[in-house]
Amino acid sequence: MRHGALILAAVAVLGGGCGGDDYVAFDAAPADLSQYDSARPADGPADGGADTLPDCGLGPARPDGAPFVPTPADIDFAAVHPLPTGEQILFNDWGASPNKLYSMTPDGQTVTEVFVAYRIWSMGVSRARDQIAFSSGYDLDTQNQHYGIPTLGDAIQHTFIYDVASQTAQVVAYGSINDECHMFGPSDTALYVCRRYDFQASCDGWDIQYTNRGWRIGRIDRPGNAFTFLTPDVDLDWALSPQPTPAGDTLFYGRIQISGTTQTRTVMKMALPTGTPQEWKANASFPVLSPDGTRLAYQNWDDQYTLYVANVDGSQPTRIANRKNASEAVFSPDGAQVVFLYDENDGCCIEAVTADGTEANVPRCLRNCGTTNEFITELDWITR
């Protein structure tokens, strides 16, 4: 999905989780490394003066030299079983160590472990079902060594792509960034993400303070992996949950505006590639397009954060699940059902309903986290 390991202080803001093209190898770093590696000095200014990143007694910020280009070994990646054929629901377990990605039959009865990595928070499957994009971070020592973030876990998260045929993974976006909300566009020629970037640390006495540039939606063009931001750079204005239409001419996304302790949620709509964002629905979040692009599921903040589905023109809004704070909704391949994450007292965490609202009061439990002890943050429903 699409909004993720929000450094955990932001989990309360964004919610989610349970328990709380043909494959193209990475060619080269983009010419503009400022998008991928913070422009700040690595270990002090060029004139040899004092460090620009006080270390609070915890050591150097990070070494000088070429940017760190992570490998699958750096994230403890390992293939376990091939991705099954047929209709299936993919989900992760963020609580396992290393994290795991699973495939489950739509009835919830058969589960296959596909691969593991140090972190698997956000993930999205290509339209051709031959790739899985996912974000993964690093242990604190590695993160501090390369990015000067010594105590804030999961601050740095890079985008990797798992190739279904070869069962291998390779990095496609890296640097002082945190990529989440992975969503492939039409024909898999672009991968949309929401990105936090330019992480920096400073000291207040012996306490470390962290800043970053918030969330913006961007596009990683495939092949080549050139990156372009699409939404405006506005302080305390976060763009999440990118949903490009099948024609690739329009983008829906979730917007969060922060003012003090108040947050305002809006589902936005903009023409691609450079349109002006417009409000689609106020007091709503987590938009998800149906496979045919005719309907949008979303969390309705005007109705106790329950799940709704409406036509893309906003007509016929229908409550489909009487679950407060349900999240990570995704349509079935035929658009007839919606699966989502919901957690109540560590009970059922993956539930399904029909997309017409007829099962709003009787959701079907597919996975019970109270029994499996999983922390699920992401879902996808595919057929291959």
C-alpha positions in Angstrom: 0.0 0.0 0.0 1.0 2.8 0.2 1.7 4.6 3.4 3.9 2.9 5.6 6.6 2.8 8.1 5.9 6.1 9.1 8.6 6.5 11.6 6.6 5.0 14.3 5.7 8.3 15.9 3.6 8.9 12.7 1.8 5.5 12.9 -0.8 7.1 15.1 -1.3 9.7 12.4 -1.6 7.3 9.5 -2.9 4.2 11.0 -2.9 0.9 9.1 -1.4 -2.5 10.1 -2.8 -5.4 12.0 -1.7 -5.5 15.6 -1.7 -1.9 16.0 7.7 -4.7 -16.9 9.9 -7.5 -17.5 12.5 -7.4 -14.8 15.1 -4.6 -15.4 18.3 -4.7 -13.4 19.5 -1.5 -11.8 21.5 0.3 -14.4 23.1 3.2 -12.7 22.4 5.9 -10.2 20.5 8.9 -11.7 22.6 11.8 -12.8 21.0 14.0 -10.1 22.1 12.3 -6.9 20.5 15.0 -4.9 17.2 13.2 -5.3 18.8 10.0 -3.8 21.3 11.3 -1.4 21.0 14.3 0.9 23.0 17.3 -0.4 24.3 18.0 3.1 28.0 17.5 3.8 28.9 13.9 4.6 31.3 14.5 7.4 31.7 18.2 7.8 32.0 21.2 5.4 34.6 21.3 2.6 36.6 24.0 4.4 37.5 21.5 7.2 35.4 23.3 9.8 33.3 21.7 12.5 30.8 19.0 11.7 27.4 20.3 10.5 25.9 17.2 12.1 26.6 17.2 15.9 27.0 13.6 16.9 25.7 13.9 20.5 28.5 11.7 21.5 27.4 8.9 19.3 30.1 9.0 16.6 30.5 10.4 13.1 27.5 11.1 11.0 28.6 9.1 8.0 31.8 8.6 6.0 32.7 10.6 2.9 32.8 8.8 -0.4 30.4 7.4 -3.0 26.8 6.8 -2.1 25.9 3.5 -0.4 24.3 1.2 -3.0 22.6 -1.5 -1.1 22.4 -5.1 -2.2 19.9 -7.8 -1.4 22.4 -9.2 1.2 22.3 -5.8 3.0 18.6 -6.4 3.7 18.9 -10.1 4.5 16.8 -11.0 1.4 16.2 -14.6 0.7 13.7 -16.3 -1.6 11.7 -19.1 0.1 9.0 -20.4 -2.4 7.9 -19.3 -5.9 4.9 -17.1 -6.0 1.9 -19.3 -6.6 -0.3 -19.2 -9.7 -4.0 -18.4 -9.5 -5.9 -15.9 -7.4 -4.3 -14.9 -4.2 -3.9 -12.3 -1.5 -0.5 -11.1 -0.6 0.4 -9.9 2.9 3.5 -9.2 5.0 4.4 -9.9 8.6 6.3 -6.9 9.9 6.6 -8.5 13.3 8.7 -11.5 12.2 12.5 -11.2 12.1 13.3 -11.1 9.2 10.0 -9.9 7.9 8.1 -12.2 5.6 5.9 -11.9 2.5 3.1 -14.4 2.1 0.6 -15.5 -0.5 -2.8 -16.7 0.7 -5.7 -18.2 -1.2 -8.8 -16.0 -1.1 -10.5 -18.3 1.3 -7.7 -17.9 3.8 -7.0 -21.7 3.9 -3.6 -22.0 2.2 -0.6 -19.8 2.9 2.8 -19.8 1.1 5.9 -18.0 2.3 7.4 -16.3 -0.7 10.5 -14.3 0.5 12.0 -12.7 3.6 13.9 -9.4 4.1 15.0 -7.4 7.1 12.0 -5.1 6.6 9.0 -5.4 4.3 6.6 -2.6 5.2 5.1 -1.4 1.9 4.7 -3.5 -1.3 2.9 -3.4 -4.6 2.6 -5.9 -7.4 3.1 -5.0 -11.1 0.2 -5.1 -13.5 1.9 -8.0 -15.3 2.3 -9.8 -11.9 5.9 -10.5 -12.6 7.4 -8.0 -10.1 6.8 -7.0 -6.5 8.1 -3.7 -5.4 8.8 -3.4 -1.7 10.5 -1.1 0.8 13.2 -2.3 3.1 15.4 -0.6 5.7 18.4 -1.5 7.7 19.6 -2.1 11.3 20.6 1.0 13.2 24.4 0.5 12.8 24.1 0.3 9.0 21.7 3.2 8.8 23.9 5.4 11.0 27.1 4.4 9.1 25.7 5.6 5.8 23.1 8.2 6.7 23.9 9.6 10.1 20.6 8.4 11.7 21.8 6.5 14.7 18.7 6.0 16.9 15.5 6.4 14.7 14.7 2.9 13.5 13.3 2.5 10.0 14.0 6.1 9.0 15.7 5.0 5.8 13.8 2.7 3.5 14.8 1.9 -0.1 12.8 0.5 -2.9 13.7 -3.0 -4.1 12.0 -5.0 -6.8 11.5 -8.8 -6.5 11.5 -10.6 -9.9 8.9 -13.4 -9.7 10.6 -15.6 -12.4 14.1 -15.5 -11.0 13.1 -15.1 -7.4 15.8 -12.4 -7.0 15.7 -8.8 -5.7 17.5 -5.7 -6.6 17.5 -2.0 -5.5 15.9 0.6 -7.7 15.9 3.7 -5.4 18.3 4.5 -2.6 19.8 7.3 -0.5 18.6 9.5 2.3 15.0 8.6 1.5 12.1 6.6 2.9 9.9 5.1 0.1 6.4 3.7 0.8 3.0 3.4 -0.9 4.3 1.4 -3.8 1.9 1.3 -6.8 2.7 0.3 -10.4 1.2 2.5 -13.2 -0.2 1.3 -16.5 2.0 -1.1 -18.5 4.4 -1.1 -15.5 6.5 1.7 -17.1 6.3 3.7 -13.8 6.3 2.9 -10.2 4.6 5.5 -8.0 5.7 5.9 -4.4 5.2 8.3 -1.5 8.6 9.5 -0.4 10.1 11.2 2.7 13.5 12.6 2.0 16.5 14.7 3.2 16.8 13.1 6.6 19.0 15.2 9.0 20.0 14.9 12.6 21.0 17.7 15.0 21.7 17.9 18.7 19.9 19.5 21.5 22.3 19.0 24.3 22.7 15.2 24.3 19.4 14.5 22.6 19.2 13.9 18.9 16.6 15.7 16.9 15.5 14.5 13.4 14.0 16.3 10.5 12.9 15.3 7.0 10.9 16.8 4.2 7.7 15.0 4.8 5.8 12.9 2.2 5.4 13.7 -1.5 4.3 11.4 -4.3 6.8 10.7 -7.0 7.3 8.4 -9.9 10.2 6.0 -10.6 10.3 5.6 -14.4 11.1 2.1 -15.6 13.6 1.1 -17.0 16.4 3.5 -15.9 14.8 4.4 -12.5 14.8 8.2 -13.0 12.8 9.8 -10.3 10.3 12.8 -10.5 8.3 14.4 -7.8 4.6 14.9 -8.8 3.0 16.6 -5.8 3.9 20.0 -4.3 6.6 20.5 -1.7 4.6 22.1 1.2 5.6 21.9 4.8 3.2 19.8 6.9 1.3 18.8 3.8 1.7 15.1 3.2 0.8 13.2 0.0 0.2 9.4 0.3 -1.6 6.5 -1.3 -1.0 7.2 -5.0 -3.6 5.7 -7.3 -2.9 6.3 -11.1 -5.9 5.5 -13.3 -5.6 2.7 -15.9 -5.3 5.4 -18.7 -2.4 7.0 -16.7 -3.8 10.5 -17.2 -5.1 11.0 -13.6 -3.8 10.4 -10.1 -5.9 10.1 -7.0 -4.1 10.3 -3.7 -4.6 11.0 0.0 -3.6 14.4 1.5 -2.9 15.1 5.2 -2.5 18.7 6.3 -1.0 19.2 9.8 -1.7 22.3 11.9 -0.6 22.0 15.5 -2.3 18.9 16.9 -5.0 19.0 14.1 -4.9 17.0 10.9 -7.2 17.4 7.9 -7.6 14.5 5.5 -8.7 14.9 1.9 -8.7 12.6 -1.1 -7.2 14.6 -4.0 -7.3 14.3 -7.8 -4.8 15.7 -10.3 -4.2 15.4 -14.0 -0.9 13.7 -14.9 1.8 14.6 -15.4 1.7 18.2 -14.1 -1.9 19.1 -13.2 -3.0 21.1 -10.2 -4.3 19.0 -7.4 -8.1 19.4 -6.7 -10.2 18.1 -3.8 -12.2 14.9 -4.7 -13.6 14.4 -1.2 -13.0 16.1 2.1 -12.7 14.2 5.4 -11.5 11.0 3.7 -8.3 9.1 3.3 -6.6 5.9 2.0 -8.1 6.0 -1.6 -7.9 2.8 -3.6 -9.0 2.5 -7.2 -10.9 -0.6 -8.5 -9.0 -2.5 -11.2 -11.1 -1.0 -14.0 -10.7 2.5 -12.6 -14.4 3.2 -12.3 -14.7 3.2 -8.5 -12.7 4.4 -5.5 -12.7 2.9 -2.0 -11.7 5.2 0.9 -11.9 5.6 4.6 -14.8 8.1 5.4 -13.9 10.4 8.3 -17.4 11.8 8.2 -18.7 8.4 9.2 -16.5 7.0 12.0 -13.6 6.2 9.6 -15.6 3.3 8.0 -14.9 2.0 4.5 -16.9 3.4 1.5 -16.9 2.9 -2.2 -18.0 5.5 -4.7 -17.9 6.1 -8.4 -14.8 8.1 -9.5 -17.1 11.1 -10.2 -18.1 10.9 -6.5 -21.6 9.6 -7.0 -23.2 6.7 -5.2 -21.1 6.6 -2.0 -21.8 3.3 -0.2 -20.6 2.1 3.1 -19.1 -1.4 2.6 -17.8 -2.3 6.0 -19.0 -1.2 9.4 -15.5 -1.2 10.8 -14.0 1.8 12.4 -10.4 2.6 11.4 -10.3 -0.2 8.8 -7.4 0.4 6.4 -5.3 -0.9 3.5 -8.4 -1.8 1.5 -7.8 -3.4 -1.9 -10.2 -4.7 -4.5 -10.4 -8.2 -5.8 -9.2 -8.7 -9.4 -12.8 -8.6 -10.6 -13.7 -5.6 -8.5 -16.6 -7.5 -6.8 -14.9 -7.7 -3.3 -12.7 -5.7 -1.0 -10.2 -7.0 1.5 -8.9 -4.8 4.3 -7.0 -4.7 7.5 -8.9 -4.5 10.8 -7.7 -5.2 14.3 -9.9 -5.5 17.3 -8.5 -6.9 20.5 -5.8 -8.9 18.5 -8.5 -10.8 16.7 -9.3 -11.0 13.0 -7.0 -8.7 11.0 -7.7 -9.6 7.3 -11.4 -9.3 6.5 -13.3 -9.3 3.2 -16.7 -7.9 2.1 -18.5 -7.4 -1.2 -17.9 -4.1 -2.8 -21.7 -3.3 -3.1 -22.2 -2.9 0.7 -24.4 -6.0 1.1 -21.9 -7.6 3.6 -21.2 -4.4 5.5 -22.4 -6.0 8.7 -21.0 -9.5 8.2 -17.4 -9.2 7.0 -15.6 -12.5 6.4 -12.5 -13.2 8.5 -9.6 -14.5 6.4 -6.7 -14.2 8.8 -6.7 -14.0 12.6 -3.7 -12.2 14.0 -4.7 -13.1 17.5 -3.9 -16.7 16.5 -1.0 -16.1 14.2 0.7 -13.3 16.2 1.4 -11.4 13.0 1.8 -7.6 12.5 0.4 -7.1 9.0 0.7 -3.7 7.3 0.1 -4.4 3.6 -2.2 -6.3 1.3 -2.6 -6.9 -2.4 -5.1 -9.1 -4.3 -4.0 -10.5 -7.6 -4.5 -13.3 -10.2 -1.6 -14.7 -12.2 
